[in-house]
Structures are given as C-alpha cells and as structure tokens.
Amino acid sequence: MNKIKTLIACGLLLLVSNTVFAQASVTIGVVDLPQALFNTDAWARVQEEMAAEFKSDQEAADALNNELKEMQDKANRDASTMSAAEIQRLQNDAQVKQLQLQQIGERVQNAAQSRQNEFIETNREQLSDSLQKVIASGGYDIILNATSVPHYDDVYNVTAKVTAILNETLQ
C-alpha cells in the first residue's frame, strides 16, 4: 500500500513538474544589429552615392598603382644599366606616389567611416523600432546580441526580419 501511494505521489510530482516546465518555455532570438542595418537597401544606396562621389579618387588611385607597377618593372628590367642617380630618382618618385596613394586611401576611408557613423546615428531609432516590431510579432522573451553568442542555430537568427522591416521603413 505504501508503494502504491509513493508511486502515485511520484506520478503526480512528475505531472506537476512537466506542467511547470512547459509554462517556463522561453522564446529566444539572436540579432546582429549592424548587419541588419547595413544589409538594407538604404545602405546600398549610400554606398552607390559614395562610389560615385569618390570615383575620381578611385581613378587617381588606379593610375598611381599603374605608375608604381611600371616603375617597379623598369627598376627590375633596367637596374643593371641605370646609374645610381637614376635609381635614386626612381625610388624617390615611387615614394612620392606611394604617399599620394596613401593620402587618397586615408581620405576615402575617413569619409566612408564618417558616412557609416552618420547612417547609424540617423537610423538608430528606426533600427530600435524595427527590433521591437520583430520582438512583438514573434513573441520573443529574450533577444541576444549575435556578437556575444559564441554559437547559435540559424533558426534563432532574427536579423533578416529586422532588415526586412527596416527596408519598409527606410524607403
């Protein structure tokens, strides 16, 4: 009789514990907010504008790279017949061109970084609103930052959902 009471008590305990665990289920999502923002059509348009704006810089950089390659080829080909002064002049010219190339690269990189920061600041509120819409529509209890999660199954990734809402918002 005691064994039957113990079995019934254990059965009830298991039934109650399963109910508690079922009620404690949590819906989790993972999001990469920068990726969500920079995968938008709006960012693609900004990149196209930057490419057009810096087209002359890109052409100048390409020309400098070609000139540097020609100088390198000439040095390799004619080094044995060139005087020390000619070699020095060629090296100085190459250094000047490398500095010009570096200046162009830094100018473009700084402008791109500035545009990127401006884009983030301009769209920070829309990004937050889009994430809130995904949370509400998906019934998520927890959203984790993708950069702080060492591994997750793609089924938890809500980044594309946030991007889709941003694309609607940032027309």
VMD Tcl script that builds the backbone (N, CA, C; Angstrom):
set m [mol new atoms 513]
animate dup $m
set s [atomselect $m all]
$s set {name element resname resid chain x y z} {
  {N N MET 1 A 0.815 -1.191 0.000}
  {CA C MET 1 A 0.000 0.000 0.000}
  {C C MET 1 A 0.862 1.260 0.000}
  {N N ASN 2 A 1.937 1.241 0.798}
  {CA C ASN 2 A 2.854 2.370 0.817}
  {C C ASN 2 A 3.523 2.567 -0.538}
  {N N LYS 3 A 3.824 1.473 -1.202}
  {CA C LYS 3 A 4.459 1.556 -2.522}
  {C C LYS 3 A 3.506 2.192 -3.529}
  {N N ILE 4 A 2.233 1.882 -3.449}
  {CA C ILE 4 A 1.244 2.459 -4.365}
  {C C ILE 4 A 1.115 3.959 -4.114}
  {N N LYS 5 A 1.083 4.358 -2.845}
  {CA C LYS 5 A 0.994 5.784 -2.509}
  {C C LYS 5 A 2.238 6.531 -2.994}
  {N N THR 6 A 3.387 5.896 -2.845}
  {CA C THR 6 A 4.638 6.514 -3.291}
  {C C THR 6 A 4.645 6.652 -4.807}
  {N N LEU 7 A 4.185 5.628 -5.525}
  {CA C LEU 7 A 4.129 5.691 -6.981}
  {C C LEU 7 A 3.154 6.762 -7.450}
  {N N ILE 8 A 2.004 6.854 -6.805}
  {CA C ILE 8 A 1.019 7.884 -7.161}
  {C C ILE 8 A 1.588 9.270 -6.884}
  {N N ALA 9 A 2.269 9.441 -5.761}
  {CA C ALA 9 A 2.866 10.738 -5.408}
  {C C ALA 9 A 3.944 11.121 -6.419}
  {N N CYS 10 A 4.747 10.145 -6.804}
  {CA C CYS 10 A 5.794 10.415 -7.806}
  {C C CYS 10 A 5.174 10.776 -9.148}
  {N N GLY 11 A 4.117 10.053 -9.516}
  {CA C GLY 11 A 3.432 10.349 -10.777}
  {C C GLY 11 A 2.850 11.748 -10.785}
  {N N LEU 12 A 2.215 12.143 -9.688}
  {CA C LEU 12 A 1.665 13.499 -9.577}
  {C C LEU 12 A 2.777 14.547 -9.608}
  {N N LEU 13 A 3.873 14.246 -8.931}
  {CA C LEU 13 A 5.005 15.164 -8.924}
  {C C LEU 13 A 5.556 15.361 -10.337}
  {N N LEU 14 A 5.695 14.280 -11.100}
  {CA C LEU 14 A 6.161 14.380 -12.485}
  {C C LEU 14 A 5.185 15.171 -13.343}
  {N N LEU 15 A 3.899 14.948 -13.150}
  {CA C LEU 15 A 2.885 15.664 -13.909}
  {C C LEU 15 A 2.941 17.159 -13.617}
  {N N VAL 16 A 3.066 17.511 -12.344}
  {CA C VAL 16 A 3.144 18.922 -11.951}
  {C C VAL 16 A 4.432 19.540 -12.471}
  {N N SER 17 A 5.564 18.816 -12.361}
  {CA C SER 17 A 6.838 19.381 -12.817}
  {C C SER 17 A 6.841 19.583 -14.329}
  {N N ASN 18 A 6.226 18.683 -15.099}
  {CA C ASN 18 A 6.136 18.856 -16.553}
  {C C ASN 18 A 5.304 20.080 -16.895}
  {N N THR 19 A 4.244 20.316 -16.157}
  {CA C THR 19 A 3.404 21.482 -16.386}
  {C C THR 19 A 4.183 22.761 -16.097}
  {N N VAL 20 A 4.956 22.762 -15.016}
  {CA C VAL 20 A 5.765 23.940 -14.667}
  {C C VAL 20 A 6.808 24.196 -15.748}
  {N N PHE 21 A 7.486 23.142 -16.215}
  {CA C PHE 21 A 8.484 23.323 -17.265}
  {C C PHE 21 A 7.851 23.791 -18.565}
  {N N ALA 22 A 6.680 23.289 -18.887}
  {CA C ALA 22 A 6.004 23.706 -20.118}
  {C C ALA 22 A 5.641 25.181 -20.053}
  {N N GLN 23 A 5.253 25.655 -18.877}
  {CA C GLN 23 A 4.898 27.061 -18.723}
  {C C GLN 23 A 6.139 27.942 -18.718}
  {N N ALA 24 A 7.296 27.381 -18.439}
  {CA C ALA 24 A 8.526 28.161 -18.354}
  {C C ALA 24 A 9.276 28.212 -19.677}
  {N N SER 25 A 8.659 27.797 -20.786}
  {CA C SER 25 A 9.370 27.840 -22.060}
  {C C SER 25 A 9.615 29.297 -22.458}
  {N N VAL 26 A 10.747 29.523 -23.044}
  {CA C VAL 26 A 11.191 30.871 -23.393}
  {C C VAL 26 A 11.468 30.920 -24.885}
  {N N THR 27 A 11.001 31.976 -25.530}
  {CA C THR 27 A 11.270 32.165 -26.950}
  {C C THR 27 A 12.473 33.086 -27.073}
  {N N ILE 28 A 13.523 32.583 -27.712}
  {CA C ILE 28 A 14.795 33.299 -27.805}
  {C C ILE 28 A 15.092 33.638 -29.261}
  {N N GLY 29 A 15.627 34.827 -29.462}
  {CA C GLY 29 A 16.085 35.237 -30.773}
  {C C GLY 29 A 17.492 35.800 -30.670}
  {N N VAL 30 A 18.197 35.815 -31.785}
  {CA C VAL 30 A 19.543 36.371 -31.846}
  {C C VAL 30 A 19.570 37.366 -32.998}
  {N N VAL 31 A 20.166 38.542 -32.766}
  {CA C VAL 31 A 20.202 39.569 -33.802}
  {C C VAL 31 A 21.591 40.188 -33.895}
  {N N ASP 32 A 21.989 40.480 -35.110}
  {CA C ASP 32 A 23.208 41.227 -35.390}
  {C C ASP 32 A 22.744 42.583 -35.913}
  {N N LEU 33 A 22.664 43.571 -35.016}
  {CA C LEU 33 A 22.093 44.866 -35.378}
  {C C LEU 33 A 22.876 45.589 -36.481}
  {N N PRO 34 A 24.209 45.636 -36.416}
  {CA C PRO 34 A 24.923 46.286 -37.533}
  {C C PRO 34 A 24.644 45.606 -38.867}
  {N N GLN 35 A 24.621 44.287 -38.871}
  {CA C GLN 35 A 24.340 43.559 -40.113}
  {C C GLN 35 A 22.930 43.879 -40.602}
  {N N ALA 36 A 21.970 43.936 -39.676}
  {CA C ALA 36 A 20.593 44.258 -40.061}
  {C C ALA 36 A 20.534 45.628 -40.732}
  {N N LEU 37 A 21.256 46.592 -40.189}
  {CA C LEU 37 A 21.237 47.950 -40.736}
  {C C LEU 37 A 22.002 48.040 -42.055}
  {N N PHE 38 A 23.159 47.389 -42.123}
  {CA C PHE 38 A 23.997 47.517 -43.314}
  {C C PHE 38 A 23.613 46.557 -44.437}
  {N N ASN 39 A 22.602 45.737 -44.217}
  {CA C ASN 39 A 22.049 44.908 -45.292}
  {C C ASN 39 A 20.833 45.561 -45.933}
  {N N THR 40 A 20.504 46.767 -45.519}
  {CA C THR 40 A 19.312 47.432 -46.045}
  {C C THR 40 A 19.566 48.019 -47.429}
  {N N ASP 41 A 18.468 48.233 -48.126}
  {CA C ASP 41 A 18.535 48.894 -49.428}
  {C C ASP 41 A 19.026 50.328 -49.276}
  {N N ALA 42 A 18.680 50.962 -48.168}
  {CA C ALA 42 A 19.106 52.345 -47.925}
  {C C ALA 42 A 20.626 52.432 -47.845}
  {N N TRP 43 A 21.263 51.471 -47.187}
  {CA C TRP 43 A 22.723 51.485 -47.106}
  {C C TRP 43 A 23.337 51.223 -48.479}
  {N N ALA 44 A 22.718 50.359 -49.258}
  {CA C ALA 44 A 23.213 50.099 -50.612}
  {C C ALA 44 A 23.187 51.385 -51.429}
  {N N ARG 45 A 22.140 52.189 -51.248}
  {CA C ARG 45 A 22.074 53.476 -51.964}
  {C C ARG 45 A 23.179 54.431 -51.502}
  {N N VAL 46 A 23.451 54.446 -50.207}
  {CA C VAL 46 A 24.529 55.292 -49.681}
  {C C VAL 46 A 25.865 54.845 -50.268}
  {N N GLN 47 A 26.074 53.549 -50.367}
  {CA C GLN 47 A 27.322 53.038 -50.938}
  {C C GLN 47 A 27.454 53.423 -52.414}
  {N N GLU 48 A 26.351 53.379 -53.142}
  {CA C GLU 48 A 26.384 53.793 -54.548}
  {C C GLU 48 A 26.729 55.275 -54.659}
  {N N GLU 49 A 26.153 56.079 -53.777}
  {CA C GLU 49 A 26.464 57.519 -53.774}
  {C C GLU 49 A 27.941 57.750 -53.474}
  {N N MET 50 A 28.466 57.004 -52.503}
  {CA C MET 50 A 29.887 57.158 -52.156}
  {C C MET 50 A 30.777 56.723 -53.317}
  {N N ALA 51 A 30.401 55.655 -53.990}
  {CA C ALA 51 A 31.202 55.189 -55.131}
  {C C ALA 51 A 31.244 56.254 -56.215}
  {N N ALA 52 A 30.102 56.898 -56.457}
  {CA C ALA 52 A 30.063 57.961 -57.462}
  {C C ALA 52 A 30.876 59.168 -56.994}
  {N N GLU 53 A 30.741 59.500 -55.720}
  {CA C GLU 53 A 31.445 60.662 -55.162}
  {C C GLU 53 A 32.955 60.479 -55.203}
  {N N PHE 54 A 33.408 59.270 -54.966}
  {CA C PHE 54 A 34.839 59.008 -54.903}
  {C C PHE 54 A 35.380 58.341 -56.156}
  {N N LYS 55 A 34.643 58.439 -57.240}
  {CA C LYS 55 A 35.075 57.829 -58.496}
  {C C LYS 55 A 36.410 58.423 -58.955}
  {N N SER 56 A 36.549 59.735 -58.852}
  {CA C SER 56 A 37.804 60.367 -59.289}
  {C C SER 56 A 38.970 59.934 -58.402}
  {N N ASP 57 A 38.712 59.759 -57.119}
  {CA C ASP 57 A 39.767 59.270 -56.227}
  {C C ASP 57 A 40.162 57.841 -56.599}
  {N N GLN 58 A 39.175 57.021 -56.929}
  {CA C GLN 58 A 39.460 55.645 -57.325}
  {C C GLN 58 A 40.274 55.614 -58.618}
  {N N GLU 59 A 39.909 56.481 -59.558}
  {CA C GLU 59 A 40.652 56.552 -60.816}
  {C C GLU 59 A 42.076 57.023 -60.578}
  {N N ALA 60 A 42.249 58.012 -59.685}
  {CA C ALA 60 A 43.588 58.504 -59.363}
  {C C ALA 60 A 44.412 57.406 -58.691}
  {N N ALA 61 A 43.777 56.652 -57.801}
  {CA C ALA 61 A 44.477 55.553 -57.127}
  {C C ALA 61 A 44.880 54.471 -58.125}
  {N N ASP 62 A 43.992 54.175 -59.050}
  {CA C ASP 62 A 44.312 53.179 -60.088}
  {C C ASP 62 A 45.485 53.647 -60.946}
  {N N ALA 63 A 45.477 54.927 -61.304}
  {CA C ALA 63 A 46.565 55.476 -62.116}
  {C C ALA 63 A 47.890 55.418 -61.350}
  {N N LEU 64 A 47.857 55.774 -60.068}
  {CA C LEU 64 A 49.083 55.723 -59.258}
  {C C LEU 64 A 49.586 54.290 -59.130}
  {N N ASN 65 A 48.680 53.360 -58.944}
  {CA C ASN 65 A 49.092 51.949 -58.867}
  {C C ASN 65 A 49.738 51.486 -60.166}
  {N N ASN 66 A 49.173 51.903 -61.285}
  {CA C ASN 66 A 49.761 51.547 -62.586}
  {C C ASN 66 A 51.148 52.156 -62.740}
  {N N GLU 67 A 51.289 53.420 -62.356}
  {CA C GLU 67 A 52.595 54.079 -62.451}
  {C C GLU 67 A 53.622 53.388 -61.554}
  {N N LEU 68 A 53.197 53.006 -60.344}
  {CA C LEU 68 A 54.109 52.312 -59.436}
  {C C LEU 68 A 54.526 50.957 -60.006}
  {N N LYS 69 A 53.589 50.268 -60.634}
  {CA C LYS 69 A 53.913 48.974 -61.249}
  {C C LYS 69 A 54.904 49.173 -62.391}
  {N N GLU 70 A 54.685 50.201 -63.200}
  {CA C GLU 70 A 55.606 50.486 -64.307}
  {C C GLU 70 A 56.999 50.833 -63.779}
  {N N MET 71 A 57.049 51.593 -62.698}
  {CA C MET 71 A 58.345 51.948 -62.097}
  {C C MET 71 A 59.049 50.694 -61.584}
  {N N GLN 72 A 58.280 49.815 -60.945}
  {CA C GLN 72 A 58.846 48.568 -60.431}
  {C C GLN 72 A 59.366 47.712 -61.584}
  {N N ASP 73 A 58.595 47.620 -62.653}
  {CA C ASP 73 A 59.015 46.858 -63.830}
  {C C ASP 73 A 60.293 47.445 -64.429}
  {N N LYS 74 A 60.329 48.760 -64.525}
  {CA C LYS 74 A 61.514 49.431 -65.084}
  {C C LYS 74 A 62.728 49.169 -64.208}
  {N N ALA 75 A 62.549 49.269 -62.886}
  {CA C ALA 75 A 63.673 49.023 -61.976}
  {C C ALA 75 A 64.168 47.588 -62.111}
  {N N ASN 76 A 63.248 46.651 -62.222}
  {CA C ASN 76 A 63.646 45.245 -62.371}
  {C C ASN 76 A 64.330 44.986 -63.705}
  {N N ARG 77 A 63.822 45.626 -64.745}
  {CA C ARG 77 A 64.312 45.387 -66.100}
  {C C ARG 77 A 65.640 46.112 -66.355}
  {N N ASP 78 A 65.748 47.371 -65.906}
  {CA C ASP 78 A 66.891 48.211 -66.293}
  {C C ASP 78 A 67.877 48.500 -65.167}
  {N N ALA 79 A 67.722 47.873 -64.030}
  {CA C ALA 79 A 68.574 48.195 -62.874}
  {C C ALA 79 A 70.058 48.057 -63.190}
  {N N SER 80 A 70.411 47.090 -63.984}
  {CA C SER 80 A 71.831 46.861 -64.276}
  {C C SER 80 A 72.427 47.950 -65.163}
  {N N THR 81 A 71.606 48.664 -65.925}
  {CA C THR 81 A 72.119 49.704 -66.822}
  {C C THR 81 A 71.863 51.115 -66.295}
  {N N MET 82 A 71.157 51.240 -65.160}
  {CA C MET 82 A 70.833 52.566 -64.622}
  {C C MET 82 A 71.951 53.047 -63.705}
  {N N SER 83 A 72.157 54.364 -63.716}
  {CA C SER 83 A 73.140 54.951 -62.812}
  {C C SER 83 A 72.537 55.018 -61.407}
  {N N ALA 84 A 73.361 55.252 -60.426}
  {CA C ALA 84 A 72.909 55.361 -59.037}
  {C C ALA 84 A 71.933 56.528 -58.896}
  {N N ALA 85 A 72.183 57.619 -59.609}
  {CA C ALA 85 A 71.300 58.794 -59.548}
  {C C ALA 85 A 69.931 58.462 -60.138}
  {N N GLU 86 A 69.915 57.712 -61.237}
  {CA C GLU 86 A 68.628 57.321 -61.847}
  {C C GLU 86 A 67.833 56.397 -60.919}
  {N N ILE 87 A 68.545 55.478 -60.300}
  {CA C ILE 87 A 67.879 54.571 -59.356}
  {C C ILE 87 A 67.309 55.356 -58.183}
  {N N GLN 88 A 68.086 56.300 -57.666}
  {CA C GLN 88 A 67.635 57.128 -56.539}
  {C C GLN 88 A 66.415 57.960 -56.936}
  {N N ARG 89 A 66.457 58.540 -58.125}
  {CA C ARG 89 A 65.333 59.359 -58.607}
  {C C ARG 89 A 64.072 58.494 -58.756}
  {N N LEU 90 A 64.240 57.288 -59.267}
  {CA C LEU 90 A 63.114 56.363 -59.429}
  {C C LEU 90 A 62.532 55.977 -58.055}
  {N N GLN 91 A 63.395 55.729 -57.100}
  {CA C GLN 91 A 62.945 55.396 -55.749}
  {C C GLN 91 A 62.206 56.576 -55.102}
  {N N ASN 92 A 62.733 57.775 -55.290}
  {CA C ASN 92 A 62.072 58.969 -54.731}
  {C C ASN 92 A 60.693 59.185 -55.365}
  {N N ASP 93 A 60.625 59.024 -56.684}
  {CA C ASP 93 A 59.343 59.165 -57.378}
  {C C ASP 93 A 58.333 58.125 -56.880}
  {N N ALA 94 A 58.818 56.912 -56.662}
  {CA C ALA 94 A 57.937 55.848 -56.173}
  {C C ALA 94 A 57.440 56.168 -54.760}
  {N N GLN 95 A 58.306 56.717 -53.926}
  {CA C GLN 95 A 57.883 57.080 -52.570}
  {C C GLN 95 A 56.823 58.179 -52.592}
  {N N VAL 96 A 56.996 59.151 -53.480}
  {CA C VAL 96 A 56.014 60.235 -53.601}
  {C C VAL 96 A 54.663 59.660 -54.028}
  {N N LYS 97 A 54.693 58.779 -55.002}
  {CA C LYS 97 A 53.445 58.171 -55.490}
  {C C LYS 97 A 52.791 57.302 -54.410}
  {N N GLN 98 A 53.593 56.593 -53.642}
  {CA C GLN 98 A 53.040 55.795 -52.553}
  {C C GLN 98 A 52.389 56.687 -51.487}
  {N N LEU 99 A 53.007 57.817 -51.193}
  {CA C LEU 99 A 52.409 58.755 -50.239}
  {C C LEU 99 A 51.099 59.326 -50.773}
  {N N GLN 100 A 51.073 59.654 -52.055}
  {CA C GLN 100 A 49.834 60.147 -52.660}
  {C C GLN 100 A 48.734 59.087 -52.582}
  {N N LEU 101 A 49.108 57.866 -52.873}
  {CA C LEU 101 A 48.165 56.751 -52.809}
  {C C LEU 101 A 47.640 56.568 -51.376}
  {N N GLN 102 A 48.533 56.671 -50.421}
  {CA C GLN 102 A 48.144 56.540 -49.016}
  {C C GLN 102 A 47.199 57.669 -48.604}
  {N N GLN 103 A 47.467 58.891 -49.054}
  {CA C GLN 103 A 46.596 60.031 -48.734}
  {C C GLN 103 A 45.196 59.837 -49.311}
  {N N ILE 104 A 45.134 59.360 -50.526}
  {CA C ILE 104 A 43.823 59.100 -51.147}
  {C C ILE 104 A 43.081 58.040 -50.337}
  {N N GLY 105 A 43.774 56.969 -49.998}
  {CA C GLY 105 A 43.157 55.887 -49.227}
  {C C GLY 105 A 42.646 56.369 -47.881}
  {N N GLU 106 A 43.436 57.175 -47.191}
  {CA C GLU 106 A 43.017 57.690 -45.887}
  {C C GLU 106 A 41.818 58.624 -46.017}
  {N N ARG 107 A 41.835 59.472 -47.036}
  {CA C ARG 107 A 40.727 60.407 -47.249}
  {C C ARG 107 A 39.426 59.645 -47.522}
  {N N VAL 108 A 39.490 58.650 -48.380}
  {CA C VAL 108 A 38.302 57.860 -48.711}
  {C C VAL 108 A 37.848 57.055 -47.495}
  {N N GLN 109 A 38.785 56.463 -46.776}
  {CA C GLN 109 A 38.445 55.661 -45.604}
  {C C GLN 109 A 37.798 56.535 -44.523}
  {N N ASN 110 A 38.334 57.706 -44.279}
  {CA C ASN 110 A 37.751 58.612 -43.280}
  {C C ASN 110 A 36.351 59.056 -43.684}
  {N N ALA 111 A 36.171 59.365 -44.953}
  {CA C ALA 111 A 34.845 59.772 -45.431}
  {C C ALA 111 A 33.851 58.618 -45.315}
  {N N ALA 112 A 34.291 57.420 -45.645}
  {CA C ALA 112 A 33.408 56.249 -45.559}
  {C C ALA 112 A 33.032 55.977 -44.106}
  {N N GLN 113 A 33.993 56.084 -43.207}
  {CA C GLN 113 A 33.714 55.873 -41.785}
  {C C GLN 113 A 32.743 56.929 -41.264}
  {N N SER 114 A 32.930 58.149 -41.708}
  {CA C SER 114 A 32.034 59.227 -41.312}
  {C C SER 114 A 30.610 58.965 -41.809}
  {N N ARG 115 A 30.485 58.549 -43.056}
  {CA C ARG 115 A 29.156 58.227 -43.620}
  {C C ARG 115 A 28.513 57.071 -42.871}
  {N N GLN 116 A 29.314 56.078 -42.541}
  {CA C GLN 116 A 28.795 54.922 -41.827}
  {C C GLN 116 A 28.266 55.350 -40.455}
  {N N ASN 117 A 29.039 56.150 -39.733}
  {CA C ASN 117 A 28.600 56.629 -38.420}
  {C C ASN 117 A 27.351 57.494 -38.535}
  {N N GLU 118 A 27.318 58.339 -39.542}
  {CA C GLU 118 A 26.149 59.190 -39.783}
  {C C GLU 118 A 24.917 58.336 -40.077}
  {N N PHE 119 A 25.085 57.292 -40.871}
  {CA C PHE 119 A 23.981 56.398 -41.213}
  {C C PHE 119 A 23.449 55.697 -39.957}
  {N N ILE 120 A 24.351 55.264 -39.109}
  {CA C ILE 120 A 23.944 54.615 -37.862}
  {C C ILE 120 A 23.147 55.581 -36.998}
  {N N GLU 121 A 23.686 56.785 -36.804}
  {CA C GLU 121 A 23.010 57.768 -35.958}
  {C C GLU 121 A 21.656 58.175 -36.522}
  {N N THR 122 A 21.594 58.372 -37.819}
  {CA C THR 122 A 20.341 58.781 -38.457}
  {C C THR 122 A 19.264 57.704 -38.325}
  {N N ASN 123 A 19.665 56.448 -38.322}
  {CA C ASN 123 A 18.697 55.351 -38.362}
  {C C ASN 123 A 18.618 54.539 -37.069}
  {N N ARG 124 A 19.238 55.038 -36.020}
  {CA C ARG 124 A 19.248 54.327 -34.738}
  {C C ARG 124 A 17.834 54.071 -34.221}
  {N N GLU 125 A 16.983 55.076 -34.275}
  {CA C GLU 125 A 15.615 54.938 -33.772}
  {C C GLU 125 A 14.813 53.941 -34.617}
  {N N GLN 126 A 14.965 54.018 -35.947}
  {CA C GLN 126 A 14.255 53.073 -36.814}
  {C C GLN 126 A 14.732 51.639 -36.567}
  {N N LEU 127 A 16.018 51.486 -36.301}
  {CA C LEU 127 A 16.567 50.163 -36.000}
  {C C LEU 127 A 15.939 49.617 -34.721}
  {N N SER 128 A 15.872 50.448 -33.702}
  {CA C SER 128 A 15.261 50.036 -32.442}
  {C C SER 128 A 13.780 49.701 -32.624}
  {N N ASP 129 A 13.066 50.556 -33.363}
  {CA C ASP 129 A 11.640 50.305 -33.615}
  {C C ASP 129 A 11.432 49.000 -34.386}
  {N N SER 130 A 12.287 48.750 -35.369}
  {CA C SER 130 A 12.176 47.520 -36.162}
  {C C SER 130 A 12.417 46.295 -35.288}
  {N N LEU 131 A 13.385 46.374 -34.413}
  {CA C LEU 131 A 13.653 45.263 -33.499}
  {C C LEU 131 A 12.453 45.041 -32.582}
  {N N GLN 132 A 11.870 46.116 -32.095}
  {CA C GLN 132 A 10.691 45.983 -31.215}
  {C C GLN 132 A 9.519 45.335 -31.954}
  {N N LYS 133 A 9.351 45.662 -33.225}
  {CA C LYS 133 A 8.289 45.046 -34.016}
  {C C LYS 133 A 8.527 43.539 -34.177}
  {N N VAL 134 A 9.775 43.151 -34.402}
  {CA C VAL 134 A 10.103 41.733 -34.522}
  {C C VAL 134 A 9.849 41.024 -33.193}
  {N N ILE 135 A 10.230 41.664 -32.105}
  {CA C ILE 135 A 10.012 41.074 -30.776}
  {C C ILE 135 A 8.520 40.859 -30.542}
  {N N ALA 136 A 7.735 41.883 -30.836}
  {CA C ALA 136 A 6.290 41.796 -30.604}
  {C C ALA 136 A 5.638 40.755 -31.515}
  {N N SER 137 A 5.990 40.759 -32.792}
  {CA C SER 137 A 5.343 39.834 -33.728}
  {C C SER 137 A 5.765 38.385 -33.504}
  {N N GLY 138 A 6.977 38.183 -33.018}
  {CA C GLY 138 A 7.464 36.820 -32.804}
  {C C GLY 138 A 7.264 36.324 -31.387}
  {N N GLY 139 A 6.809 37.193 -30.506}
  {CA C GLY 139 A 6.604 36.791 -29.122}
  {C C GLY 139 A 7.892 36.404 -28.416}
  {N N TYR 140 A 8.967 37.098 -28.734}
  {CA C TYR 140 A 10.262 36.760 -28.147}
  {C C TYR 140 A 10.334 37.242 -26.705}
  {N N ASP 141 A 10.862 36.371 -25.850}
  {CA C ASP 141 A 11.090 36.723 -24.450}
  {C C ASP 141 A 12.490 37.298 -24.267}
  {N N ILE 142 A 13.428 36.806 -25.073}
  {CA C ILE 142 A 14.823 37.227 -24.974}
  {C C ILE 142 A 15.378 37.395 -26.385}
  {N N ILE 143 A 16.065 38.516 -26.605}
  {CA C ILE 143 A 16.821 38.726 -27.841}
  {C C ILE 143 A 18.277 38.935 -27.426}
  {N N LEU 144 A 19.146 38.117 -27.973}
  {CA C LEU 144 A 20.566 38.192 -27.659}
  {C C LEU 144 A 21.327 38.859 -28.799}
  {N N ASN 145 A 22.402 39.539 -28.447}
  {CA C ASN 145 A 23.279 40.156 -29.432}
  {C C ASN 145 A 24.154 39.060 -30.048}
  {N N ALA 146 A 24.136 38.949 -31.348}
  {CA C ALA 146 A 24.864 37.883 -32.044}
  {C C ALA 146 A 26.359 37.911 -31.747}
  {N N THR 147 A 26.916 39.089 -31.510}
  {CA C THR 147 A 28.357 39.171 -31.256}
  {C C THR 147 A 28.743 38.613 -29.890}
  {N N SER 148 A 27.759 38.467 -28.994}
  {CA C SER 148 A 28.072 37.941 -27.665}
  {C C SER 148 A 27.665 36.484 -27.500}
  {N N VAL 149 A 27.161 35.875 -28.563}
  {CA C VAL 149 A 26.769 34.470 -28.516}
  {C C VAL 149 A 27.793 33.677 -29.319}
  {N N PRO 150 A 28.524 32.781 -28.667}
  {CA C PRO 150 A 29.564 32.052 -29.395}
  {C C PRO 150 A 29.028 31.116 -30.474}
  {N N HIS 151 A 27.825 30.589 -30.275}
  {CA C HIS 151 A 27.236 29.697 -31.273}
  {C C HIS 151 A 25.729 29.703 -31.118}
  {N N TYR 152 A 25.047 29.690 -32.244}
  {CA C TYR 152 A 23.593 29.568 -32.228}
  {C C TYR 152 A 23.139 29.005 -33.557}
  {N N ASP 153 A 22.022 28.306 -33.503}
  {CA C ASP 153 A 21.426 27.748 -34.703}
  {C C ASP 153 A 20.761 28.883 -35.470}
  {N N ASP 154 A 20.816 28.839 -36.774}
  {CA C ASP 154 A 20.266 29.912 -37.605}
  {C C ASP 154 A 18.761 30.113 -37.391}
  {N N VAL 155 A 18.096 29.113 -36.857}
  {CA C VAL 155 A 16.656 29.224 -36.616}
  {C C VAL 155 A 16.360 30.338 -35.604}
  {N N TYR 156 A 17.331 30.690 -34.771}
  {CA C TYR 156 A 17.149 31.749 -33.776}
  {C C TYR 156 A 17.466 33.133 -34.324}
  {N N ASN 157 A 18.099 33.205 -35.477}
  {CA C ASN 157 A 18.554 34.475 -36.044}
  {C C ASN 157 A 17.372 35.275 -36.593}
  {N N VAL 158 A 17.164 36.470 -36.043}
  {CA C VAL 158 A 16.066 37.344 -36.476}
  {C C VAL 158 A 16.583 38.559 -37.239}
  {N N THR 159 A 17.865 38.561 -37.588}
  {CA C THR 159 A 18.488 39.701 -38.269}
  {C C THR 159 A 17.785 40.031 -39.576}
  {N N ALA 160 A 17.484 39.022 -40.379}
  {CA C ALA 160 A 16.824 39.260 -41.672}
  {C C ALA 160 A 15.435 39.859 -41.478}
  {N N LYS 161 A 14.757 39.470 -40.417}
  {CA C LYS 161 A 13.429 40.035 -40.137}
  {C C LYS 161 A 13.541 41.522 -39.809}
  {N N VAL 162 A 14.561 41.880 -39.041}
  {CA C VAL 162 A 14.777 43.289 -38.715}
  {C C VAL 162 A 15.122 44.067 -39.967}
  {N N THR 163 A 15.962 43.507 -40.829}
  {CA C THR 163 A 16.328 44.153 -42.091}
  {C C THR 163 A 15.102 44.365 -42.975}
  {N N ALA 164 A 14.228 43.376 -43.044}
  {CA C ALA 164 A 13.014 43.491 -43.876}
  {C C ALA 164 A 12.138 44.650 -43.394}
  {N N ILE 165 A 11.978 44.781 -42.095}
  {CA C ILE 165 A 11.175 45.894 -41.569}
  {C C ILE 165 A 11.883 47.218 -41.824}
  {N N LEU 166 A 13.197 47.243 -41.675}
  {CA C LEU 166 A 13.961 48.466 -41.964}
  {C C LEU 166 A 13.802 48.866 -43.421}
  {N N ASN 167 A 13.831 47.900 -44.319}
  {CA C ASN 167 A 13.669 48.216 -45.747}
  {C C ASN 167 A 12.330 48.866 -46.026}
  {N N GLU 168 A 11.304 48.456 -45.323}
  {CA C GLU 168 A 9.995 49.090 -45.466}
  {C C GLU 168 A 10.007 50.505 -44.894}
  {N N THR 169 A 10.712 50.675 -43.791}
  {CA C THR 169 A 10.732 51.952 -43.074}
  {C C THR 169 A 11.633 52.986 -43.752}
  {N N LEU 170 A 12.764 52.554 -44.275}
  {CA C LEU 170 A 13.789 53.483 -44.785}
  {C C LEU 170 A 13.660 53.746 -46.283}
  {N N GLN 171 A 12.518 53.592 -46.851}
  {CA C GLN 171 A 12.304 53.798 -48.291}
  {C C GLN 171 A 12.884 55.084 -48.682}
}
mol reanalyze $m
mol bondsrecalc $m
mol representation Tube
mol addrep $m
